[in-house]
Amino acid sequence: MNIAGHGYGDLGDPLPAIVERARLDKDWQDALARFGYHRVKQAYARQMRKSPKDEIFYGVEHLRYWPTMEFVRAWLKSEKKRMVSKVRWTFMAAMLATIAGALTFTAALSVFR
């Protein structure tokens, strides 16, 4: 299907504000993810100590992105939740394997007695 005839092919016009904001948010998320959770957290804490009233996060300025502090705070929260849930399932699987192994060992000991 050719979308050029439907008014979507003209890329010379500026995009709507909501689309532009979504693209910017995605770019910021990608930049923060490339920089890494721990480095972003350290830079965020350092900036909060030095200048807590700044509204722009300067930790990834070398990547030419300037996200807001609120955006970085929300990103750190969501990344922490994602990492905890990932570790939680690994922990639960290891615990279940340990319980199953202990039950099997107990059953084997009771058979041989």
C-alpha positions as CSV (number, residue, x, y, z in Angstrom):
1,M,0.0,0.0,0.0
2,N,1.4,3.4,-1.0
3,I,0.8,5.9,1.8
4,A,2.3,8.8,-0.2
5,G,-1.1,9.5,-1.8
6,H,-2.8,9.6,1.6
7,G,-1.0,12.6,3.0
8,Y,1.6,10.7,5.0
9,G,4.5,10.9,2.5
10,D,5.2,14.6,3.0
11,L,8.0,14.6,5.7
12,G,8.7,18.3,5.3
13,D,6.0,19.3,7.7
14,P,6.8,19.2,11.4
15,L,5.3,16.3,13.3
16,P,2.6,16.8,15.9
17,A,3.8,17.7,19.4
18,I,2.7,14.4,20.9
19,V,4.6,12.4,18.3
20,E,7.7,14.6,18.7
21,R,7.5,14.2,22.5
22,A,7.2,10.4,22.2
23,R,10.2,10.2,19.8
24,L,12.2,12.4,22.2
25,D,11.2,10.2,25.2
26,K,12.3,7.0,23.3
27,D,15.6,8.7,22.4
28,W,16.2,9.6,26.0
29,Q,15.3,6.0,27.2
30,D,17.8,4.6,24.7
31,A,20.5,7.0,25.7
32,L,20.0,6.2,29.4
33,A,20.0,2.5,28.7
34,R,23.2,2.7,26.7
35,F,24.8,4.7,29.5
36,G,23.8,2.0,32.1
37,Y,21.6,2.0,35.2
38,H,24.4,2.3,37.7
39,R,26.2,5.1,35.9
40,V,23.0,7.0,35.5
41,K,22.1,6.5,39.1
42,Q,25.6,7.8,40.2
43,A,25.4,10.8,37.9
44,Y,21.8,11.5,39.1
45,A,22.8,11.3,42.8
46,R,25.9,13.5,42.1
47,Q,23.8,16.1,40.4
48,M,21.1,16.1,43.1
49,R,23.9,16.7,45.7
50,K,25.6,19.5,43.7
51,S,22.6,21.3,42.2
52,P,19.2,19.9,43.3
53,K,17.2,22.7,41.7
54,D,18.3,21.9,38.1
55,E,15.5,20.5,36.0
56,I,17.8,19.1,33.3
57,F,19.9,16.0,33.7
58,Y,23.4,16.6,32.5
59,G,24.7,13.1,33.0
60,V,24.3,12.1,29.4
61,E,25.1,15.4,27.7
62,H,28.1,13.8,26.0
63,L,25.5,11.8,24.0
64,R,23.8,15.1,23.1
65,Y,20.7,14.4,25.1
66,W,19.3,16.5,27.9
67,P,16.4,14.7,29.6
68,T,14.5,16.2,32.5
69,M,15.3,15.2,36.0
70,E,11.7,13.9,36.4
71,F,12.1,11.7,33.4
72,V,15.4,10.3,34.7
73,R,13.8,9.7,38.1
74,A,11.0,7.8,36.5
75,W,13.4,5.8,34.3
76,L,15.5,4.8,37.3
77,K,12.3,3.7,39.1
78,S,11.1,1.6,36.2
79,E,14.6,0.0,35.6
80,K,14.9,-0.9,39.2
81,K,11.5,-2.6,39.1
82,R,12.4,-4.4,36.0
83,M,15.7,-5.7,37.5
84,V,14.1,-6.7,40.7
85,S,11.4,-8.7,38.9
86,K,14.0,-10.4,36.8
87,V,16.0,-11.4,39.9
88,R,12.9,-12.4,41.7
89,W,12.0,-15.1,39.2
90,T,15.6,-16.4,39.2
91,F,15.5,-16.6,43.0
92,M,12.1,-18.3,43.0
93,A,13.4,-20.9,40.4
94,A,16.5,-21.6,42.5
95,M,14.5,-21.9,45.7
96,L,12.0,-24.4,44.1
97,A,15.0,-26.4,42.7
98,T,16.5,-26.5,46.2
99,I,13.2,-27.6,47.8
100,A,12.7,-30.3,45.2
101,G,16.3,-31.5,45.7
102,A,15.8,-31.6,49.5
103,L,12.6,-33.5,49.2
104,T,14.2,-36.0,46.8
105,F,17.2,-36.4,49.2
106,T,14.8,-36.9,52.2
107,A,12.8,-39.5,50.2
108,A,15.9,-41.3,49.2
109,L,17.2,-41.5,52.8
110,S,13.8,-42.8,54.0
111,V,13.9,-45.6,51.3
112,F,17.4,-46.7,52.3
113,R,16.7,-46.9,56.1
